[in-house]
Each structure stands twice: as C-alpha cells, then as structure tokens.
Amino acid sequence: MTTPEAPPPDGRYRVVVLAGGLTPERDVSLRSGRRVAEALTQQGHQVWVRDVDADLLGWLRDDPPDCVIPLLHGGAGEGGALQEILELAGVAFVGTRATSARLAFDKPIAKLMVERSGIASPPSVALPSDVFRELGAAVILDSVVRRLGLPLFVKPAMGGSAFGCTAVDRPESLGGALVGCFAHCPVALIERLVVGVEVAVPVLDTPGGPLALPAVEIRADGGVYDYTARYTAGATEFVVPAGIDDNTASACARTATAAHTALGLRDLSRADLIVDGAGTIWFLEANVCPGMTETSLVPLSVAAAGQSLGDLYSRLVASAVSRRRTARRRRETSS
C-alpha cells in the first residue's frame, strides 16, 4: 500500500482496522473490528483487520494505509499508547490524540477535568492497592463509608467493559469488592452509587462542532450493567431514544458534548451518564474507543439517528485523511 497525494476520486480508501490486543477485552475488540470492517467494505473501501504486534510500527511506516482505525479496548488501545505510536508513524487515524486519550482513560482525572467545567460527577475516592494493604484495610474502609455513605460502586480507575466493577450496599462487602477490582487495576475508584436512569450519549465531531447522537437508555437485568450484561444478547434492554423527556434529553446532550470538549476528545466518544430522581445529570466516564459489537451502544444510537455505521466511519476516515494531509502541508510550508 502507498499513500496517495490526493484523495481517491471515488472517496474510497484503504483502511486498516486495529483489533485484538492482549487485554481481557480482546474478544470484544475483535468483534468491534470485524463489524466496522464489514461496514466499511460495504461502502466500497479496501479494509484489512490487523492485530497489534512487534511488526506493526515498521509495517505502517514502510507501507502505510490511507487511514487506521484503532478499535483496541483496554489500556493499550484506549490509554494513549497506541495513539502515540500512530502519531509517531505519521499515519492518519480516527480518534482522539494520545494526550487526551490518557486523560479520559484515567477515570479519577477525567472526573476532575469535567467537574472543573461545571459538570456533576458522583463523590468518589481513588484508592491504590498498596495504600489499602499498608495503612490498614479496616480503618480505610470505615473512613470511605463514613465519607461517601452507602450504596457505593467500585470500579478500576483505568479499564473498560465493566471488568472488576461491583455495586456495594453493605460495609462488609466493600473489602471483597476492592480485592476484585485490584485484580484488574492497581487503583480502585470508589464512587457514591447514584440511582436513576443510566444513559450513554455518543458524541460525533462535525464541521459545526461536537454533536450528541440520541441517548441510549440501559436497563440491565439485575440492575448492574456488568460485562455479562454488556455483551450477552438479551441480558440488557436498550431503549433508544432513551425514555426521558425532551428537556432531560437535551440536558444529557449538552453534558456529553461538554465532557467531550473538556477532555479534548476527537472524532467520536461516548459519555456514560446517570439521571437521578431529581433530574440531576451525573457524569460517570467517557470512552474514546467505544465498542462496536452487535450489543454495543454507539451503533444503536447511530441507527436511531438515521445513519449507518458504514456512512459514519466513511466520514470519519475522510476527515482523518484530510486532517493528516493539512498537517503535512503546514509542515512543508513552514520548513
């Protein structure tokens, strides 16, 4: 493959979808990658699905595609490392820059950033595993419950697909929830559990600015949207557009786009929110590489907006190629 100096006249590109990796979310990533690849192939693009290995950087440098779509989930794919590699390789890619990906992937930092922009987020404590072990678990657990109250929600400070997440409604359950969380991440984020309507709002960058797509309401069996609920067909009911009134839907859209902007995200993101009984909207987290499987939320929202996944990614690819070409011209002009 060689990179053309001008866009193809038919708007069709050679695209590499990166999927797989070695995280616990490998299977989800592969399913996401295959779905996006099929959608782009139906649009007439030439598409390859490739895993990440030691040969990737050299391959991209020696024989670059027109555009790369990173769809790895978990630390390597969402935490900024892969994005930095793609920036080093000088290839066009869809998605957020490395620096902003790091901010969004670190949930305590992301919460701080969005709170500074005026967005509400549940009160929380970030607890490293070594502090938990060395300073006395019983005293720490008692202090957390006194400060945040019950119920609580424990989740890895960095991670996705709900691995290591547990709802806690009794003080004696908190220790076990933290031990389970530490198996996935050395830092646990303990939040006050907000009860309400859980919604996910994708945000798409457009020439006119970030645009919120229809909110997807999540109604998980058992009330907890864990890994099984996320990726088992029929385990969760998704309502799109969400069953909330128009004013609340507009407020959720504003919150999602504000979080997208506050974190410096690019192209496509997803904000996870809770609307409580008083109508307050709480930011939970942002995802810079949302899943694209048959049970994932973004494709449901895209369809509700009257778009196809192929059309959406075709536009994102064209935008990424144009962005890369503009940056190259600027460097050539300034040199």
N, C-alpha and C positions, 0 to 999 in steps of 0.2 A: 504494500500500500504506500502511496505517496500523497502528500498533502497538496491539493491544487491551489493555485494562486487566486482563483476566483471561484465563487460558489457554482456548483453544477447548474446548468440551465434548467433542469427539471426539479431542482430543490431536493434531490435525493443524495444522501451522504453515506459514507462508510463509517459505521459506528461500532465501537467496542463497548459491550456491557460487562462491567466487572462484577462478578458474583461468586459467592462461596466463602473463602477465608477459613480460618481455623477457630472461630469463636463458637460458643454454644448456639449461635443464631445462624449457623451455616446453612441449614436446611431452608430456613425462611428466606435467606438471601438468594439461594439458588432458585427458589420458586418465584421470587420477585424478578430476578434477572431473566428467567425464561419468559415470563409474562410480558415484560417490557420489550424483549427482543422480538417476540411474536407480533406484538402490536406495531412495532416499527417496520418489521418485514412486510406486514400487510400494507403499509404505506409506501412500499417500494424501495426502502433503504436496504443497503447491504449491512447485515448485522452479524457480529461474532460475539458469543458469550465466552468470557475468559476468566479463569480463576487467577488469584494473586500468588505469585511465586518469585523466586530469586531472579528469574529472567525477565520480569515484567518491565522494569525501567529501561533496560537495554533494548528490548523489543519495541517499546514505544518511541525511543529515541531514533532507532535505526529505520523503522518502518511505520511512521506514525499514521493513525487513522485520522479522519476528519474531526471526530469527537469521541470522547469517552464518557460513559455514564456509570459512575460508581454506585453500586447497589449493595455494597457490603454493609452488614449490620453489626453493631458492637464496636468495641474500641478501635480496631484498626481501620474500619471503614467510616466511622462517624466522629471519631475523636480528633480529626485533623491530620493524622499521619499520612493517610493515603492522599488526601487533598494536597499536602505539601509535596509528595512525590510527583503528583501530576503537574504541579506548578514548576517543579524542577525540570521535568521532562519537556515543558513548554508546549503541552498539548491542550487543545480546547476541551473543557469538561463541564458537564452540567452539575450545578450545585454550589454550595457555599464554599467560600475561601477557607483555607486552613485555620487561620486565626479565629474566625467566628465559629467554625465547627468546634474548636476546642472549648470556647465559651459556652456554647449550647449543650455540649455533651457533659460538662461538669454541672450537675443539677443545682448544687448549692450556689455556685457562681451565677448560673443562669437566673435563678430566683432573685439574687441580689440585683442583677442588672435590670430585670423587668420591674422590680419593686421601685428602683430609683426613677423609673419612667412613670410611676404612678399606678402601676398595675398591682392588684392584690394577689398575694400568694399565701398559702397556709403557714402559720407559725411553725418553725422547724428547728432542729438541732442536727448538725453534722458530727458524727461520732466515729473517729478512727478506731480500728480494731485494737491497736496497741494501747491506746488510752483505756479502752474498755477492759483490757486484761490487767494492765499495770496499776490503775488507780482505784480498783475495787468496783467490781461489777454491780454489787448490791446498792452501794451508795449512788453510783451514777444512774442506775435505773430508777431509783426513787426520786432523784433530782429531776430526771426527764419527765416523769409522770407528774410531779408537782408543778413543773413549769408549763407543760403542754396540755395536761389533762388527758382524758380518755374519751373516745377511742383514738388510736394512733394508726399511722400507716408507715411501715418500714420498707425502704427500697434502697438498692445500691445507688451511691452518689453518681456513679458512671455505669451505664449499661442500658439495655433495652429489652423489649419483648417480655417484660414483667418477670424475668428471672430474679429470684431472691426477694420478691415482694410479698409482704404479709400484712394483713389487717389485724390489729391487736385491740381487744376490748377489755382485757384483764391485765393488771400489773404483772402477774406471774407468767404471762405469755410473752412479755417483751424480750426477755433474755433469749429464749429459743428463736424468736423472730430475728434477732440480731445475729445469732450464730449462723442461721441460714443465709442471711444477707451477706455476711463476711465470706462465705464460700464463693461468692461471685465478685466481690469488690472489697478492698481494704477499708473503705469508708462507707458508713451507712447514713442515709438521710432519714431522719425520723420526723414525720410531719403530723400535725393535728389532722385527723381524718375529717374531711368536710363531707357531709351527707347532702346529696342533691342529685341533679341531673348531670350526668357526665357526657360531655360532648367533645368531639375532635373537629377542629376547623383548619383545613388546608389553606395555605396562602401561596398565591402564584404571583410572581413578578410579571408585570405587564409594562408596556411603554408609558402608561399613565400612572405607574406606581404599583405597590403591592395590592392585590385583590384577594379578598377572602372568598373561598368557594363555599357552597352550602354546608352547614354544620351537620355532622353525623352524631346522632344520639346513640349511646351504648347502653344496652340493657343486658347485662351478663347474668346467666343462671347462677344463683348463689350470691349475686351482688358484687363479686370481685372479678375484675377484668384481668385475670392472670394469663399465663402462657396457654394453658389448655383452652380457656375461653376465647383467646385471640385467634388461635389457629386450628380449632376444631369446628368444622362446618356444623351449624345448628346449635352450638353451645352458647351463642350470644345472638340476641336480636338487635339489628341495626336499623334505626329509623332515620331516613334522610328524605327531605329536610327534617331536622330534629323537631320533636313535638314541643316546641317552645313558642311563645308568642312572638310577633314580628319585632317588637321593641327589644326583647331579650336577644333575639337572633341578631339584630343589628349591633347590639352591645357586644355580643360574642365576636362578631366580625371585627369590630374596632379593636377589641382586646387582642385578638390573634394578629392583626396587622401591626399593632403597636409593639407586640413582643417580637415579631419578625424584624421590625426596624430597630428596636432597642438592641437586639443581639447581632445586628449586621448581617442577617441571613440573606441568601441569594437564590433566585430561581424558584425553588419550591420548598416549603416547610410545612410542618403540621403542629399546631398548638393544641395541647390537651388541657381542657378546662372543666371546672365544676360550677354549676349554677345552684346555689343553696336556696333554701326555702324563702329567704328574704329577698331573693333576686340578685344577690351579690355574686359577681363572677370571679372565680379564683383560678389563677394560672398554676398549673401543675408542672408542665415541662414542655420543651419544644424539641422536635425531631427534625434533623436536617437531611435524613435519608429514610423517609417513611417507607414502610412495606408496601409492596405492590402485588401481593398474592390475591387469591380469589376471596379471601376473608378480610383483606386489609381495608382500611378506612378511606384512604385517598381515592382509590378507583371508584368507590361508591359515590363519593362527593363529586368527582369529575363527571360521572354518568348523570347525576342529578342536575348538574349544570348544563346538560345537553351536549357534552363533549365526549370524545373517545380518547382512550389512553394513547392511541397512536397519534392522533392530532396534537394532543398536549405535548408529548415528547418530541414530536417533529418540530414544534415551535421552540421548545427548549434547546434542542440541538442546533437549530438555525441561529438562535440567539447566542449560544456559546461560541459557535464558529465565528459569527460576526464580531463578538467581543474580543476574541483572540486575534482576529485579523486587524481590528482597530488598534489594539495594544502593540502589535508588531509594527504597524505603520508609524505610530508615535515614537517608538524607539528608533526606527530608521531615520525619522525626521530630526530627532534630537541629537543623533550621533554625527 
